[in-house]
Amino acid sequence: MKKTDMKKLFAFGAVALASSFACAQTASAPKSSVQLWGIVDMAYRYTNNEGAGKDGLSKMMGGGMSQSRWGINVEEDLGGGSKALVTLENRFDADSGSSAANAPFFQLANVGLQGSYGRLTAGRQWNVLFDVVTSTYASFPYSPYMEAYKPELGMAMGARTSNMLKYTFATPDRSFVGSLQYSFDEGSTVDKIGAAAATAGAWESAGGYLRYAANGFALGGGYLRTTLPGGTDVDAWTLGGSYRTGPWYVSTGYGLNKAKFAAVTSAAQALRKGVDSAVLGAFWAGQSNGGFQPGDADKRQLFKVGVGYQLTPQLNLGAHYFRGKQSGSASGASNGNVNFYVAVADYAFSKRTDAYFGVDHTSISGGTAVVLDTASGARSRTGITAGIRHRF
């Protein structure tokens, strides 16, 4: 992603800061940089089988290929090969200008240190599942996934994690890269702060990933255990790889989420399980994530395979297939299979501006409760997305 260097900020007008600011400009002081960057993406999307009448739905969306966002990256040279880092990133809906729904103002907010010892960061960050998929076997080489239709993100346990410590390491040639994460629950459990507050609270997590890349090949895998606010552990695994040669890009991957719900023998346990089921459902059931409902299932698997081809220096073509399987439903009503298909053409007017057109289709089979949404009860849906994206 292209970033534009900003000049050092001169808005520190307070007299109390004047002397320290002057010292920062001396020749012996460490160098620092502040970078402002962003993406504005606007798209038209049409889908069928929407609502109780299973009608068509046309809408503008502020992110068809990429979610619109802006960010600030800060680096300060500390000497001896070390530097301090700060990352802030805000997501917004370009169609309305409002912050992304149900999201914190800064979706990423972290500070850290980097040197020959690796990188250590603290705050809200991408989790290890998102890191390994997007860096190793992303769906599209020019954009890790399609924002309007991204079934693979439903397997990434929310993709971002708050209250996280992350350590990332690499060999000098970066053929091997890995990361370890741990996040704190900070007492944000159902028993301590109540069901409503716990769903938006902090969750304990621990995991890591390792990837290898050389000569066009990339292979990686990751594991993350997340403890939901009601105490349910969810184990998430992913493994996959990709290969680039000339204009071709091929990728494949596998993901698994398994929730270890406790047996319900009391009202308190029923409450905890209900909260955890709702949280897991939010990860699994978002319409852009594929959308099919979890019901009382406790396991979901996803296999994906795709191909990309750069037809001309400006035109990229890509297609992807995902096969999902849901199981663990006591009644069997929420056990089922789903097929996801998506094809996208992307045309670059310049390095910063491109337009895209995508077609996607979802079809479900299996238990009666496995539907795309409860309002329509639909078991198939086709979408068409067309938009324009600018990076700065």
Buried (B, 14 or more C-beta within 10 A) or exposed (E): EEBEEEEEEEEEEEEEEEEEBEEBEEEEEEEBBBEEBBBBBBBBBBBBBBEEEEEEBEEBBBBBBBBBBBBBBBBBBBEEEBBBBBBBBBBBBBBEEEBBEEBBEBBBBBBBBBEEEBBBBBBBBBBBBBBBBBBBBBBBBBBBBBBBBBBBBBBBBBBBBBBBBBBBBBEEEEEBBBBBBBBBBBEBBBBEBBBEEBBEBBBBBBBBBBBBBEEEEBBBBBBBBBBBBBBBBBBBBBBBBBBBEEEEBBBBBBBBBBBEBEEEEEEEBEBBBBBBBBBBBBBBBBBBBBBBBBBBBBBBBBBBBBBBBBEEEEEBBBBBBBBBBBBBBEEBBBBBBBBBBBBBBBBBEEEBBBBBBBBBBBBBEBBEBBBBBEEBBBBBBBBBBBBBBBBB
